[in-house]
Protein backbone atom coordinates (compact mmCIF):
# COMPACT_ATOMS: atom_id res chain seq x y z
CA UNK A 1 0.00 0.00 0.00
CA UNK A 2 1.17 3.51 -0.79
CA UNK A 3 2.26 5.05 2.52
CA UNK A 4 0.77 8.42 1.50
CA UNK A 5 -2.69 6.80 1.59
CA UNK A 6 -2.27 5.07 4.95
CA UNK A 7 -3.79 7.89 7.04
CA UNK A 8 -6.70 8.16 4.58
CA UNK A 9 -7.43 4.43 4.74
CA UNK A 10 -7.04 4.40 8.53
CA UNK A 11 -9.40 7.37 8.90
CA UNK A 12 -11.95 5.68 6.64
CA UNK A 13 -11.81 2.56 8.81
CA UNK A 14 -12.08 4.60 12.02
CA UNK A 15 -15.08 6.57 10.73
CA UNK A 16 -16.88 3.45 9.55
CA UNK A 17 -16.25 1.70 12.87
CA UNK A 18 -17.54 4.65 14.93
CA UNK A 19 -20.64 5.13 12.77
CA UNK A 20 -21.38 1.40 12.69
CA UNK A 21 -21.31 1.36 16.50
CA UNK A 22 -24.08 3.97 16.55
CA UNK A 23 -26.00 2.26 13.75
CA UNK A 24 -26.07 -0.95 15.80
CA UNK A 25 -27.85 0.75 18.71
CA UNK A 26 -31.56 -0.09 18.35
CA UNK A 27 -33.91 2.83 17.77
CA UNK A 28 -36.10 3.17 20.87
CA UNK A 29 -39.52 3.61 19.31
CA UNK A 30 -41.19 2.59 16.09
CA UNK A 31 -39.90 0.77 13.07
CA UNK A 32 -36.74 2.76 12.35
CA UNK A 33 -33.48 1.52 10.85
CA UNK A 34 -30.18 3.34 11.12
CA UNK A 35 -27.84 3.09 8.16
CA UNK A 36 -24.17 3.86 7.66
CA UNK A 37 -23.72 5.29 4.18
CA UNK A 38 -20.19 5.51 2.78
CA UNK A 39 -19.08 6.96 -0.51
CA UNK A 40 -15.41 6.05 -0.58
CA UNK A 41 -14.78 7.69 -3.93
CA UNK A 42 -16.10 10.98 -2.56
CA UNK A 43 -15.00 10.36 1.02
CA UNK A 44 -18.39 11.09 2.57
CA UNK A 45 -19.66 9.18 5.61
CA UNK A 46 -23.21 9.47 6.89
CA UNK A 47 -25.39 8.01 9.61
CA UNK A 48 -29.08 8.14 8.64
CA UNK A 49 -32.35 7.15 10.35
CA UNK A 50 -35.21 5.90 8.15
CA UNK A 51 -38.61 4.45 9.01
CA UNK A 52 -41.80 5.15 10.95
CA UNK A 53 -42.48 6.11 14.56
CA UNK A 54 -46.21 5.72 15.24
CA UNK A 55 -47.74 7.50 12.23
CA UNK A 56 -44.85 9.88 11.72
CA UNK A 57 -42.18 9.46 9.07
CA UNK A 58 -38.62 9.40 10.40
CA UNK A 59 -35.88 10.22 7.94
CA UNK A 60 -32.80 12.26 8.54
CA UNK A 61 -29.08 12.64 8.73
CA UNK A 62 -27.59 12.07 12.17
CA UNK A 63 -23.91 12.48 11.19
CA UNK A 64 -22.21 13.74 8.02
CA UNK A 65 -18.42 13.63 7.80
CA UNK A 66 -16.15 14.21 4.83
CA UNK A 67 -12.45 13.63 4.30
CA UNK A 68 -11.25 16.67 2.36
CA UNK A 69 -7.75 18.08 1.83
CA UNK A 70 -6.18 15.60 4.27
CA UNK A 71 -8.57 16.59 7.06
CA UNK A 72 -11.75 15.18 8.53
CA UNK A 73 -14.57 17.71 8.14
CA UNK A 74 -17.50 17.15 10.51
CA UNK A 75 -20.37 18.88 8.70
CA UNK A 76 -23.11 17.71 11.05
CA UNK A 77 -23.01 15.71 14.26
CA UNK A 78 -26.31 14.87 15.94
CA UNK A 79 -24.81 12.33 18.35
CA UNK A 80 -25.40 13.40 21.95
CA UNK A 81 -21.71 13.68 22.89
CA UNK A 82 -20.47 13.97 19.30
CA UNK A 83 -17.91 11.82 17.55
CA UNK A 84 -15.00 14.26 17.82
CA UNK A 85 -13.59 12.82 21.06
CA UNK A 86 -13.86 9.32 19.62
CA UNK A 87 -11.82 10.38 16.59
CA UNK A 88 -9.13 11.87 18.84
CA UNK A 89 -9.12 8.75 21.06
CA UNK A 90 -8.64 6.65 17.90
CA UNK A 91 -5.50 8.62 17.06
CA UNK A 92 -6.72 11.34 14.69
CA UNK A 93 -4.77 14.53 15.49
CA UNK A 94 -6.89 17.52 16.51
CA UNK A 95 -5.25 19.64 13.81
CA UNK A 96 -6.72 17.22 11.24
CA UNK A 97 -10.34 17.60 12.43
CA UNK A 98 -12.45 20.53 11.22
CA UNK A 99 -15.65 21.26 13.14
CA UNK A 100 -17.33 22.49 9.96
CA UNK A 101 -20.67 23.02 11.73
CA UNK A 102 -19.06 26.06 13.40
CA UNK A 103 -18.51 29.27 11.42
CA UNK A 104 -14.85 29.82 10.42
CA UNK A 105 -14.41 32.67 12.92
CA UNK A 106 -15.47 30.36 15.77
CA UNK A 107 -13.29 27.39 14.70
CA UNK A 108 -10.07 29.17 15.66
CA UNK A 109 -11.19 29.00 19.31
CA UNK A 110 -12.10 25.29 19.36
CA UNK A 111 -8.62 23.75 19.52
CA UNK A 112 -9.25 21.95 16.24
CA UNK A 113 -8.38 22.74 12.63
CA UNK A 114 -9.82 25.92 11.11
CA UNK A 115 -10.06 24.60 7.53
ABEGO torsion letter per residue (X at the ends): XBAAAAAAAAAAAAAAAAAAAAAABBBABEBBBBBBBBBAAAGBBBBBBBEBBEABBBBBBABBBBBBGGBBBBABBABAAEAAAAAAAAGBBAAABBBAABBAAAAAAAGBBAX
